Amino acid sequence: QREPLAMAGVDDVPDTDLSWVEADIARFNLPEKFALLVPGGAPHRTDKRWPTENYGVLARDLATRGVTPVVLGSAAESPLAAEILSATDRAVALTGQTSIADIAVLARQATGAIGNDTGPVHMIAAADCPSVVLFSNASDPTITAPRGASVTVIRHDPLSSLTVEEVAAALTLR
């Protein structure tokens, strides 16, 4: 919200700091190197979703690079996670299992994240996780994209024509 605040004359806005957020993510038993995938979003806004099969190909690519793909989302998005998990046995689904605090802590520890324009991706970016956020023409990233030095926004319409190679190339893992 820095831009609207600046227009209102408020220039001294501190950076987002989520270091105070705590959660015990040990229960997920994740390996040291993992990346977050957020394939879902509002059920009535499917035009804002990159195809799930592309997330599956990306998950397989991450796994071959020694990075465990971890799928986040609501319980209703479990079928998306199942499709991604069918692409590689190295992926982990946490759909329906995470709180907002869990997401922030997972993001602080993840090597990177890829997701559609949806709420959890904003939390991930705010936690300073290297993130690639995918936008279609259904929303305007100049207004609604997560901000940060570690955020890459890709806007492509339709999202279905955005290649896995383009997304993978945009992701910088830490």
C-alpha positions as CSV (number, residue, x, y, z in Angstrom):
1,Q,0.0,0.0,0.0
2,R,3.1,2.2,-0.3
3,E,1.9,4.0,-3.5
4,P,-1.5,5.1,-2.2
5,L,0.0,6.2,1.1
6,A,2.6,8.3,-0.8
7,M,-0.2,9.9,-2.8
8,A,-1.7,10.8,0.5
9,G,1.5,12.4,1.7
10,V,2.7,9.5,3.9
11,D,6.2,8.8,2.8
12,D,7.8,7.1,5.8
13,V,6.4,3.6,5.5
14,P,8.5,0.8,7.0
15,D,9.2,-2.4,5.1
16,T,7.1,-5.3,6.0
17,D,8.6,-7.3,8.8
18,L,7.1,-10.8,9.5
19,S,10.1,-12.0,11.6
20,W,7.8,-11.9,14.7
21,V,5.4,-14.5,13.2
22,E,5.9,-17.9,14.9
23,A,4.5,-21.3,14.0
24,D,5.7,-24.8,14.6
25,I,6.1,-26.2,11.1
26,A,8.2,-29.2,12.3
27,R,4.9,-31.2,12.1
28,F,5.2,-31.1,8.3
29,N,8.5,-32.9,8.4
30,L,9.9,-31.1,5.3
31,P,13.4,-31.4,4.0
32,E,15.8,-28.6,4.1
33,K,15.3,-27.5,0.5
34,F,11.7,-26.9,-0.5
35,A,9.8,-24.6,-2.8
36,L,6.2,-23.5,-2.3
37,L,3.6,-23.9,-5.1
38,V,0.3,-22.1,-4.9
39,P,-1.8,-23.4,-7.8
40,G,-5.2,-22.3,-6.6
41,G,-7.1,-19.1,-6.0
42,A,-10.7,-18.0,-5.9
43,P,-12.9,-20.7,-7.3
44,H,-14.9,-18.2,-9.4
45,R,-11.7,-16.7,-10.9
46,T,-10.3,-19.6,-12.8
47,D,-9.0,-17.1,-15.4
48,K,-6.4,-16.1,-12.8
49,R,-5.0,-19.7,-12.6
50,W,-2.1,-21.1,-14.5
51,P,-2.9,-24.7,-15.6
52,T,-2.4,-27.3,-12.9
53,E,-0.6,-29.6,-15.3
54,N,2.0,-26.9,-15.7
55,Y,2.6,-26.8,-12.0
56,G,3.1,-30.6,-12.2
57,V,5.8,-30.2,-14.8
58,L,7.4,-27.4,-12.7
59,A,7.2,-29.6,-9.6
60,R,9.0,-32.4,-11.5
61,D,11.7,-30.0,-12.6
62,L,12.2,-28.7,-9.1
63,A,12.4,-32.3,-7.8
64,T,15.1,-33.2,-10.3
65,R,17.1,-30.1,-9.0
66,G,16.9,-31.5,-5.4
67,V,14.1,-29.1,-4.3
68,T,10.9,-30.6,-2.8
69,P,7.8,-29.0,-4.2
70,V,5.3,-28.2,-1.4
71,V,1.8,-27.4,-2.5
72,L,-0.2,-24.9,-0.5
73,G,-3.9,-24.1,-0.6
74,S,-7.3,-24.6,1.0
75,A,-8.8,-28.0,1.5
76,A,-11.0,-27.3,-1.5
77,E,-7.8,-27.1,-3.6
78,S,-6.7,-30.7,-2.7
79,P,-7.6,-32.0,-6.1
80,L,-5.1,-29.5,-7.6
81,A,-2.4,-30.8,-5.2
82,A,-3.2,-34.4,-6.1
83,E,-2.7,-33.6,-9.8
84,I,0.7,-32.0,-9.0
85,L,1.7,-34.9,-6.8
86,S,0.9,-37.3,-9.7
87,A,3.7,-35.7,-11.6
88,T,6.4,-36.4,-9.1
89,D,6.6,-38.6,-6.0
90,R,8.9,-35.9,-4.4
91,A,6.1,-33.4,-3.9
92,V,4.3,-32.8,-0.7
93,A,0.7,-31.5,-0.3
94,L,-0.2,-29.3,2.6
95,T,-3.6,-28.2,1.3
96,G,-6.0,-27.5,4.1
97,Q,-3.3,-27.9,6.7
98,T,-1.7,-24.5,7.0
99,S,-2.6,-21.3,8.9
100,I,-1.5,-17.8,7.9
101,A,1.3,-18.1,10.5
102,D,2.4,-21.4,9.0
103,I,2.6,-19.9,5.6
104,A,4.8,-17.0,6.8
105,V,7.2,-19.4,8.5
106,L,7.2,-21.8,5.6
107,A,8.0,-18.8,3.3
108,R,10.9,-17.7,5.5
109,Q,12.4,-21.2,5.1
110,A,11.5,-22.0,1.5
111,T,14.1,-21.7,-1.3
112,G,11.4,-20.0,-3.5
113,A,7.8,-19.9,-4.4
114,I,5.6,-19.8,-7.5
115,G,1.9,-19.0,-7.4
116,N,-1.1,-17.4,-8.9
117,D,-2.4,-14.0,-7.9
118,T,-4.0,-15.1,-4.6
119,G,-3.8,-14.3,-0.9
120,P,-1.2,-16.8,0.3
121,V,1.3,-15.6,-2.4
122,H,1.0,-12.1,-0.9
123,M,1.9,-13.5,2.6
124,I,4.8,-15.5,1.0
125,A,6.2,-12.4,-0.7
126,A,5.8,-10.3,2.4
127,A,8.0,-12.9,4.2
128,D,10.7,-12.1,1.7
129,C,10.7,-15.4,-0.1
130,P,11.9,-15.3,-3.7
131,S,8.6,-15.4,-5.5
132,V,7.2,-15.6,-9.0
133,V,3.6,-14.4,-9.1
134,L,1.5,-15.2,-12.2
135,F,-1.1,-12.7,-13.5
136,S,-3.5,-12.9,-16.3
137,N,-5.4,-9.8,-17.6
138,A,-8.1,-10.6,-15.0
139,S,-6.2,-8.4,-12.6
140,D,-3.7,-5.6,-12.8
141,P,-0.4,-6.2,-11.1
142,T,0.5,-2.5,-11.1
143,I,-2.3,-2.2,-8.5
144,T,-2.5,-5.6,-6.8
145,A,0.8,-7.4,-7.1
146,P,2.9,-8.2,-4.1
147,R,5.9,-5.9,-3.8
148,G,9.4,-6.6,-2.8
149,A,13.0,-7.1,-4.0
150,S,12.4,-10.8,-4.2
151,V,9.2,-10.7,-6.2
152,T,9.0,-11.3,-9.9
153,V,5.7,-10.7,-11.6
154,I,4.8,-12.3,-14.9
155,R,1.6,-11.1,-16.7
156,H,0.5,-13.2,-19.5
157,D,-2.9,-13.6,-21.2
158,P,-4.1,-16.2,-21.3
159,L,-2.1,-17.8,-18.5
160,S,-2.5,-21.2,-20.3
161,S,0.0,-20.0,-23.0
162,L,2.7,-19.1,-20.4
163,T,5.3,-21.9,-20.6
164,V,6.9,-23.8,-17.8
165,E,10.3,-22.8,-19.1
166,E,9.4,-19.1,-18.8
167,V,8.2,-19.5,-15.2
168,A,11.2,-21.7,-14.2
169,A,13.6,-19.2,-15.7
170,A,12.1,-16.4,-13.7
171,L,12.5,-18.2,-10.4
172,T,15.6,-17.5,-8.4
173,L,16.1,-20.0,-5.6
174,R,18.0,-19.0,-2.5
